[in-house]
């Protein structure tokens, strides 16, 4: 750990709750109730929703603002206009990330970095990423209106192509900032165009992509406000989630070989049905993952059946298994249990089952001292909070490789996300922005 990071974490551990205060006007100049402009935040979110909305749609119709698309270009321009209105000048780095800096009283200090993304999946919602990005702008606008200057400079960011629908690899802008782009990635082709050209389209400079890389210590810490995308907070009636970490993800490719044969003439005892074996594997994954306490999840997703004919016994099945948990050791252990069950299933069904580890996404733990700061910020305005993992990936996991990281969640109604039905109540969006503001003020002193 660098000396700068040690000093910053030591500072965090010494920040008292009293520095936020619960009086009508506390020592930091903030009242004990919400001070961000929730109506303005709502207007800005509704304004952003126009870019990628179907022609005859409404806010409830959702949005398709895929990274590097026309809608993304227009939405990014809208976000940059909002930054200018808040008194900060945006710039686009070599990877296409939008950044804007607000000076502090001691501009020699590393800035506090916070933000999110505004690209979406096809037919997605209007809160995933958008809330964190526009709430970051709202924090800057609120500070400007109150004529407040933090000691530490503030830097907000809108990351490029977080969802990764374009080119099939997410966290694009933040991976570039963390120096984790895949070799040859800029030459990948999607929809007939290279990724390098897509980055140029949003104002980046792929020929100078290394300039987007940040070094450890280039920011004091990273904060991200986000919708939960699950139903835990909504079910519990808790307005603020304090993220403990972003889960590790292990993905496996499963190949099951039996024998394709005539569906009418092959007796049941003689069959080597690959789909029956695959069904048992899917059930085994569910049973193993739910057999012990914890927040681990397991999913059998993509399924390919060959020859996929109604009168032919399936002779080949390929499918995926995905396991997620904060503990990489736990999901490896669960995978070993799945493999053991698969061997038994193969014997019983007279098939062969091959399970190959295809990818690993390292988890990222949030910094404990920042979790405590977020909890203090929520408590100061009487908002209950709950510590919880993030089951989805976020740009924050890339920033955690460079410095201290924290995330704030607000409830997703019904736990729905990546869908036009994605919804977070406006009052919860405002509460999340208020906790973000107060966390920023504590962390930037």
N, C-alpha and C positions, 0 to 999 in steps of 0.2 A: 504494500500500500504506500502511495506517495506521501510525502510530507504534507502537501496541500490537502489531500483527502483526509489524512489523520487530523489535521487542525480543524477542518470543516466538521467532521463527525464529533470531535470533542466539543465544538461550539454547539452543535445540535443537542447533545446530551445535557447541556447546561441551560437551555432555553426554558424558563419557567412558564407555567400556565398564566401567571399574572401578567405576562407581557401582552396577552390578548385582552384580558380583563372581561368582566361581565357587567360592568357599570354602563349606563347609557352612553358615556363617552370615556373610553379607556385610554391607557397611556399611549397607545399607538394612533389615537385620533379616530378610531372606528367606533361606531355605536354597537351595542350588543345585538342588534337585529341585522337583517340582510341589508347590505349596502350596494351590491351590484344592481344594475337596472335590469330586472327580469323581463320587463316588457320589451326593452330594446334587444335583449338576447333572443327573445322569441321572434321578433321582427327579422333579425339577421338570419336566424335559422330558416324561417319561412322564405326569406329572400334567396338564400342559397339553394333551397329546394327547387327553384325554377329551372336550374341548370341540370338537365337530364330528366326532367319530368316529361311524360308523354303529352302530346299536344292538347288533348282534351281532359287531362288529368287534374287532380287536386293534390294538396299536401299529403292526404291519406293514400294517394296512389303510389307513393314511394318514388324512387329515383334510380336511374341507371347512369351513373357518372363514373364509368370505368376509367382507370388511369390512362392518361395520354390521349383520351378521346376529345372530341369537340366540346362536349359538356364539361369535361375536366378542365380544359383550357379556359372556358368561360367562367367556371366556378372559381378557379384560381385567381382570375382577374378581379372577380367580385371580392374575394377575401383580401386581396392586396389593396383594393380601394378602401375597405373597412380599416385596414391597418393605417393607411394615410389619414383617414378621418380621426383615428385615435392618436395621431401625432407622431407616428413612427414611420420610417421609410423602409419598405420591403426590398429585399434583394433575393435573387435566385442563384443558388450555388451550382456547381458543376453537375451535380446529380439531379437537379431540378427541384430541390427542397426550397421552400420559401422561408426566409428568416428575416426578422426585424428586431432591432436592439433599442432599448431605452436606457440611456446612461444612468448611472448611480452617482451618489456623492463621492464615492471612491471608485473611480472607473478602472483602477489598477487591479481590482479584484476580479476573479473569474465570475462570469454571469450565471444567474440561475436560469436554466433552460426549461421551457414548458410549452406544450402544444399537443397536436395529434395529427390527423389526416382528414381529407375531405373526399377522396375517391371512394367509390362504392362497388359492391358486386352488382351484376345485372339484376334489376328488379329488387333492389335493396331498400333500406329505410333511410330516414332523414336525421338520425341521431348518432349512428355508429361513426365515430371519428369527428363528425361535424360539431358535436357538442363541445368536445375538448378543444378543437381549433378555435371556434368562435367565442368560447368562454375565455380563452387566453387573451383574445383581443378585447373582450369586455373588461378583463382585469386591468389591462393597460388604459383603457378609456376611463375607467373608474378612478384610477390613480391620477390621471390627467385632470379630471374634473375636480378632484379634491386637492389639486396642487401638491401632491405627495411625491416625494422622491425617496426611493430606497437607497440604502448605503451601497448595496451590491447592484451592479447593472442587471437588467432583465433582458432576456432574449426569448422571443416566441418563435415557434416553428410550425409549419404545415409540411408534413413529410410527403414525399412523392410515392404514389402507387403502393400504398400499404397493403391493400387487399391482394394484389398480385394476380388478378384475373387476366390482365394483359401479360403475356409472356410466361404465365404459369409459375411465378416465383414471387412471393410476397415480401413485404418490408423492404422494398427496393431502395428508397431514399435513405432510410436509417441504416440499412446494411452497408450502403456506400459510406455513410458517415462513420460507421464502426470498422471500416476496412474489411468487410466480409463478403464482397461480391465474388461470385464464382468465376473462375478463369474462363474467358471466352464469352461471358454472359452478355456483353454488349453486342455480340454478333448473333444472338438468338433471334429467330424470326417468328413473328406472330401476325396473322392477318396480312401477310405479304410484305411486312416491313421489319427492319432491324430495330433492335432496342436502342441502339445509338441514335438512330434518327428520331425515335419517339422522344428520347430525352431532349434532343435539340428542339423539338416541337413545343416543349413546355419551358424553353428558355435555358436549358442546361448546356453543358459543354462536355460531351462524352470523351473528347480527345484530351481533356484535362481532368478526368474523373477523380484522380488522386487528390485534387485540391479540395474535394468535398470531405475528405477524411478528417475526422477530429481526433485529437490526441487525449489520453487521460490527463485530467486537470484543466482541459479547455473549458469546462463548465463546472460549477460548484456542485450541482445536483440536477437531476431531471425529474419533472413532475408531469403527470398526464391524468387529466380528467376524462372518464369514459363511461358509457353505459355498461351495465353489467353483462348484458347479452344472455343472461340466465335468469332464473326465477327466484333465487334464494332471497334477495332483499325484498322483493315484492311480496312474497309469501309471508315473510316475517314482519312486514310493515316497518322496516328499518330504512331510513333515508340515505345513509352513507355507508359505503363499503370501504374498508381500508385493506388494500391488496397486500397479502403476505408474499406473493410471488406469482410468477407466470409458469405454468406447468411445463414439464418435459413431455415431449411427444415422441413415441416410437411407432413406426409404421412397418408392417410386414406384408409381403406378397405371399399368398398361399396358392400352390398348384396341386390339384387333386386329380389323379389319373385313375380311371376305372376302365370300363370297356363299353363302347357304344354298341348297342345291339337292338334287335327288333323288339318293340314294345309289346307286341302281341304274342310272340312265339317263345320269349325267354321266360322260363318259370321264375317266380320270385326268389327261391333259394339260390338260383344260379346267377343272379344279377350282381354286377360290380358297378353300382350306381354312384357316380361321382357327386351328384347333387345331394343324394341322401347323406353321404359323408360330409359334405359341406354344411348341410343343415345341422348335423351333430356338432361340428366345430363351432358354428355360430352360437349354438346353445351353450356349449362349453365355455366360450369366452364370457358370456353373460353370467353364468353360474360362478365362474372363478372370480370375476371382478366384484361380484356382489357377495361373495362368501366371507368377507372380512370388513370391519368398520373402516371408514375413510372416505375421501372424496375422489378416489380413483374412478376412471371411466374407461370402458372398452367398447369398441364399435366395429362391427363387420359391415363395411360399406359397399364398395364396388363389387359387382358380381357378374362374371361372364360364364355362360353355359354353352358348351359345345357338344353336339351340333345345334342345339336349341331348336329342336323339331318336336312336334307333339307326339309323334309315333316312334321316337328313338330314345332309348335309355341314354341319359347323359354320360358321355365317356370322359369328359374333361371339364373341370371347373377351375376358374381362377377367381380369387377374391382377396380383399384386403382385410387386415386387422390393424386397428389403431388403438393404442393404450396411452392414457394421459394421467399424470399425477405430478405433484410438486417434487416427489422423490423419484429420481431416476433409478435408484436401486430397487424401489418397489415395483416399478413397471417392468424392469428386467426379470425380477422374480416371478411376477405374474405371467410373463411370456414363457418362462421355463415351465410353469404349470400347464399352460396351454399346449406346449409342445408334448408334454407327457401324455395329456389326454388325447392329443391327435394321434399318437402312436397306437393307443388302444383302439381309437375309432378306425384307423386304417386296417387294423387286424380284423375287427368285427365286420367291416364293410368290404373286405377284400380289395382295397384300393391302396394306392401309395399317396402319401401326403407330404409335400415338401414346403417348409416354412422358411422364407428368406427375409432377413432384416434389410429393409430397403432404405430407411432414412431415420435420422435422429435429430430432433430439434432440442437443443439444450434449454432447460428452464432458466429462469432468472429470479433470484430472490430479491424482494424489496428490502431496502436498508431499514433495520429496526428503528433507528433514531428518527427517520423520516415518517415511519408508520406512527410513532408516538406523537410527532408534531401534527399530523393530520387528525389524529384522535383529539388532541388538545384544541385544534381549530374548530372541530365539530362541536365539542363539549361547550366551548365558549358561547355558542349560539344555541345551546340546548338541543342539539341534533344527536340522537343516538347513533352509534356506529357499530360495525361488526367487522372483525378481521376475517378475511376469506381469500382463497386462491383465485386466480384468473384461469379459467379453463380454455380461453382463447389466447392466441398470440397477439402481441402489440409491439409497436415501435419501442416501447419502454424496455423490452428485453434486450434490444441492441444497445441502448444507452447504458444499460446496467453493466455492459462489458467495459465501459469507459469511466464510470463514476457512480456515486450514490443515486438511487432511483426510488421513487414512490409513485403509487397510483391511487386515485380516488374513483370509486364506483358510485353511480346512482342507479336506482331500480329500473329494470326493464319490465313493463307491464306484461304479465303472463309469461315472462321469460322468452319473448319472441325477438329474434334479430335476423339480419340478412333476409328481410322480407318487407314488403310494403306495410305489413301490420306491426312492424317495429314501432314501439311507442314508449316514451318516458314522459311522465307528467311534467307540465311546465313548471310547477312549483318545485319538483325534484331537480329539474335542470338548474333552476335558480339557486337552490340550496347547494348543489354541487359546485356552482361557480363561486358562491360565497365562501365555501370551505377552501376552494382553490385560492381565492384572493387572500384569505387569512393565512393559509399555509405559505404562500409566496412572501407575505410580509414578515412572517417569522423567520423564514429561511434566508431572506435577503438582507437581514439586519447586520 
